[in-house]
């Protein structure tokens, strides 16, 4: 069995690598920006940097959603020292101009600069989406560099399951799927259930037209979801988990699948996670697009391979859920 990832060493190495570049250019690689041509824009920027021999001075990365999707493709330019500029409507041609004018000539392209104090951004405080648009979703090193998986390490090595449940109860966190049920109380119910097998399910089947909060998390910060599921499973005594994703979210499925494989390879999933006695396997289940499967009992039926039809409660899923075993369902954002 391979040694688990050394989170502190990886974070230090990644941050040191970033610090070597006087300039960093982050190109949005989310669904909205990709539909507006972001892949070509990022490629043009990478080509512009290479053609000018700036590879040692400019780091170009592809990140998740930066927020203002209506102005995509979005690009953020960061100069060492903290000066940041956000650009909108960045075509491949504009991307090359950014390299030439902003990086080489030190003159930002005023026509494409977005005001960080505009009404859309002014009152925002990013919590769940703090890493979106900052990290590279497909690189675990990028997530670890912003503190990723340290909460799991802390939970496994310094806290008991009961302490974790009590911490969530004290936080006042409520379910983000709409019902607002106290999350800590739901965790306590599963933790108290006596069974050889327990399950945790992350509900990523947001069915409302135009809703894609969960999609953004799954696409742009997949390791954060995995870490949250792992903490929930440890706190409640579960050893298997499922992420239920809408069929309409192929990019989320792709990135989650890759993140799960990488996490397993680094002993953040599977057997003896981080050299502890905790085991956990996570599996993705893809929904068939039925709106009703956002309801938790219908969702469980769908995971089991049955028709997604809601059932009367009680019994509640924490009493009898997947295959008759105690099961806890949390929204992805929760």
MORABEL-V847236 format. One record per backbone hydrogen bond with DSSP energy under -0.5 kcal/mol. CO is the residue of the C=O (numbers start at 1). NH is the residue of the N-H. Records with the same first field share a line. If there is no record, write none. Layout:
BEGIN
CO = NH  NH
END
This chain:
BEGIN
5 = 7
6 = 10
7 = 11
8 = 12
9 = 13
10 = 14
11 = 15
12 = 16
13 = 17
14 = 18
15 = 19
16 = 20
17 = 20
18 = 21
20 = 22
22 = 80
23 = 59
24 = 26  78
25 = 27  61
26 = 28  76
27 = 63
30 = 34
31 = 35
32 = 36
33 = 36  38
34 = 37
37 = 41
38 = 42
39 = 43
40 = 44
41 = 45
42 = 46
43 = 47
44 = 48
45 = 49
46 = 50
47 = 51
48 = 52
49 = 54
50 = 53
54 = 57  58
57 = 23
58 = 60
59 = 25  61
61 = 27  63
63 = 29
67 = 69
68 = 71
69 = 72
71 = 89
73 = 90
74 = 28
75 = 87
76 = 26  78
77 = 79  85
78 = 24
79 = 82  83
82 = 84
83 = 79
85 = 77  87
86 = 114
87 = 75
89 = 91
91 = 95
92 = 96
93 = 97
94 = 98
95 = 99
96 = 100
97 = 101  102
98 = 102  103
99 = 104
100 = 105
101 = 107
102 = 106
108 = 110
109 = 112  113
110 = 113
112 = 88
114 = 86
115 = 118
118 = 121  122
119 = 123
121 = 124
127 = 130
129 = 132
131 = 134  135
135 = 64  137
136 = 139
138 = 140
139 = 142  143
140 = 144
141 = 145
142 = 146
143 = 146  148
144 = 147
147 = 150
149 = 153
150 = 154
151 = 155
152 = 156
153 = 157
154 = 158  159
155 = 159
160 = 164
161 = 165
162 = 166
163 = 167
164 = 168
165 = 169
166 = 170
167 = 171
168 = 172  173
169 = 172
173 = 183  184
175 = 178  180
181 = 175
182 = 186
183 = 187
184 = 188
185 = 189
186 = 190
187 = 191
188 = 192
189 = 193
190 = 193
193 = 195
198 = 239  240
199 = 328
200 = 242
201 = 203  330
202 = 204  244
203 = 332
204 = 206  246
205 = 207
208 = 211
212 = 216
213 = 217
214 = 218
215 = 219
216 = 220
217 = 221
221 = 224  225
222 = 226
223 = 227
224 = 228
225 = 229
226 = 230
227 = 231
228 = 232
229 = 233
230 = 234
231 = 235
232 = 236
233 = 237  238
239 = 281
240 = 200
241 = 283
242 = 202  244
243 = 245  285
244 = 204
245 = 287
246 = 249
249 = 253
250 = 254
251 = 255
252 = 256
253 = 257
254 = 258
255 = 259
256 = 260
257 = 261
258 = 262
259 = 263
260 = 264
261 = 265
262 = 266
263 = 268  269
264 = 267
266 = 5
267 = 274
270 = 280
272 = 275
273 = 276
278 = 273
280 = 270
281 = 241
283 = 243
285 = 245  287
290 = 293
291 = 294
292 = 295
295 = 299
296 = 300
297 = 301
298 = 302
299 = 303
300 = 304
301 = 306
302 = 305
307 = 309
316 = 319  320
317 = 327
321 = 324
322 = 325
325 = 321
326 = 199
328 = 201  330
330 = 203
END
